[in-house]
Structure formats: C-alpha cells, structure tokens
C-alpha cells in the first residue's frame, strides 16, 4: 500500500470525512499573509570584520486561511516552515510584509502585537516535552492561558475548564498534579494541544506536532485535531514532513523551498497532478513498500540544498531542476494560477509527475 494512501488506515470513516470539503472560498479569510519576509543577520565566522550577511529564512510568502480550513505546509528541512510558523504567532518579528488577522495588520507596529490576538491564535510546538515548563504541574500549564487572558475568571471555573479539556484529550483528573517528565511524548503532545485550545482560539498553528511520535500515536493526535475541527470550526495550519499525514488532514497544501512558495493547491489537485518539479520530487521520494513500484520511481531531485545565505538567482530551485534553462536564472517566477486552481511558481509547469505534458495553462 502506498504511504500516500494511508489515511484510510488512520481512521475508518466515510469518504466525506477522509476528504472533507474545503470551506467556501467566498468566506472572508481569518489570516492573510502578504509577501512576508523573515531575514536574519549572520556574522561571517571566517571574516569577522567583513560585516554580516542576511539569511533569507522566509522570502516573500503569501497565502490565506479561512475559518474551518486546514492549510498543510510541506518542504525539506531548512525551507523555512518553522520560521514562518513562529513569525505568524509573533515569536519571530517579520522583516517586511504583512500579517493580517481579519483584515487588520497585526505586524504593523513591529514586535508589538495586540494581546487579545493570542486568545484567537495559538500554537502547538514541535517538541512536545520541551514546550512544557518542567517546574509547573499539568494543571498550571493548561490553566496558564486562562489566567493570562481571562484574569477575572474564578479559580473554580478555571479548574472546571482545565478538567474538561484534559478529559477531552484522553487524560484524567489524576494527571493534573503531575509534572511533564512523568508523561510520554504522546501524552505531552495532548497536554500541549489542551493548552493551545483552552482559550478557544479560532486558528491553531501546528508546527510538526507529530514528528516525534510513533505511527499509532500520530494517528491518535491527527484524528483528535480533525474531530475538534469538525466540532468547533477550528482553522489549522499544519506543518509536517510526512506527506501522508498532510494529505489526510489538509484541505489545501503549500509547498515551500528555500523560504519561497513553489506550489499552493487543493490537496486532491496537488497529489493527483502536481505541477512544480519540486512538488513532484517530494511525492516521488515517498518510500513505497512494493519493490517493483519503487524501482519505477524516477530520481528527479539531485544535488545539495543551496545555502539560504547565497540564494541562486531567478528560480531558487533551478540548481536541482532537470527542466531548468537559461530563462530560469534570469527571472524569479511569480505564483501563476493554473486552470485546475493550483498556483505554481514555475515558468515551465507543463509536466506531470511522469514527465508527460498536461493540458494546463496559465489563466
């Protein structure tokens, strides 16, 4: 069985649950990201007096997230996924660009951000154990957003809400006075989800929330997030390396490479007929348990990942792309809309995953 088709094994359900319809595109977006850039100055260790160079971690990313929608973000390690996530939540100040929450620019005043936004936008961190304060009991960890954002809430009401969300995560009252080191990685991730959800946010950013967990626990966490989304209308940004998990949970998928967006499309379009050579390379790299099918996969991605301190001119993927030509080095491709709804940053998006031409053109 192809790992890209493992969603059926994650949870027996109807096709409508496994492939939920994306929210109506007419609905106003919760979050709008417009040409966001996050650059870091890096000192030259070999030439300390030569000045600092800029590391382009996120380099002009744009997308929208609507209520009840899950946007998956994929790409190789070092492509800027976590930096983007931290910039959205306010942990990494953007160098330029706009982050709009319901049309209001939340990054307009630099690092200053409306504290009330933290109630509406929360984050589940990649390392479930390191994200919890080891000196605080689980009750205090989960209750902290309530005591911070709802200072008028009584202690009895806080405890009641903590107990309710903890039980929803599959834990019990007996766990409240324990400390993070007494729990497994999966339990710590459930505690992190409880902390993120207790303030009833409208959007949760999940930065590789299942990468440190085994497959069975991954399925439990992902199904829990999907159940909560159906119950509350929660919007999610789901960052992951596992393309099967992203396919299962997402409505749309954004593919990043060296801080830039390569492709943004509905998940069914992207997995069935990816346009960008990098997207096809990612899908081709997924291991297949059938040796015969594995031998048929073309090795479309070679070479090393360029340094974000010295990005290639034009298209940043051209140094590893088998379709690159002289034009790819001259211009930075913008996201073009294809007739199947995909947005692709490529001047040669006419090949499918098998190398054959497809009947798609720019609108």
C-alpha positions, 0 to 999 in steps of 0.5 A: 500500500502506498504511504500516500494512501494511508489515511484510510488506515488512520481512521475508518470513516466515510469518504466525506470525512477522509476528504472533507470539503474545503470551506467556501472560498467566498468566506472572508479569510481569518489570516492573510499573509502578504509577501512576508519576509523573515531575514536574519543577520549572520556574522561571517565566522571566517571574516569577522570584520567583513560585516554580516550577511542576511539569511533569507529564512522566509522570502516573500510568502503569501497565502490565506486561511479561512475559518474551518480550513486546514492549510498543510505546509510541506518542504525539506528541512531548512525551507523555512516552515518553522520560521514562518510558523513562529513569525505568524504567532509573533515569536519571530518579528517579520522583516517586511510584509504583512500579517493580517488577522481579519483584515487588520495588520497585526505586524504593523507596529513591529514586535508589538502585537495586540494581546487579545490576538493570542486568545484567537491564535495559538500554537502547538510546538514541535517538541512536545516535552520541551514546550512544557515548563518542567517546574509547573504541574499539568494543571498550571500549564493548561490553566496558564492561558486562562489566567493570562487572558481571562484574569477575572475568571474564578479559580473554580471555573478555571479548574472546571475548564482545565478538567474538561479539556484534559478529559477531552484529550484522553487524560484524567483528573489524576494527571493534573498534579503531575509534572511533564517528565512523568508523561510520554511524548504522546501524552505531552503532545495532548497536554500541549494541544489542551493548552493551545485550545483552552482559550478557544482560539479560532486558528491553531498553528501546528508546527510538526506536532507529530514528528516525534511520535510513533505511527499509532500515536500520530494517528491518535493526535491527527484524528483528535485535531480533525474531530475538534475541527469538525466540532468547533470550526477550528482553522489549522495550519499544519506543518509536517514532513510526512506527506501522508499525514498532510494529505489526510488532514489538509484541505489545501497544501503549500509547498515551500523551498528555500523560504519561497512558495513553489506550489499552493493547491487543493490537496486532491489537485496537488497529489493527483497532478502536481505541477512544480518539479519540486512538488513532484520530487517530494511525492516521488521520494515517498518510500513505497513498500512494493519493490517493483513500484519503487524501482519505477520511481524516477530520481528527479531531485539531485544535488545539495540544498543551496545555502539560504545565505547565497540564494541562486538567482531567478528560480531558487530551485533551478540548481536541482531542476532537470527542466531548468534553462537559461530563462530560469536564472534570469527571472524569479517566477511569480505564483501563476494560477493554473486552470485546475486552481493550483498556483505554481511558481514555475515558468515551465509547469507543463509536466506531470509527475511522469514527465508527460505534458498536461493540458494546463495553462496559465489563466 
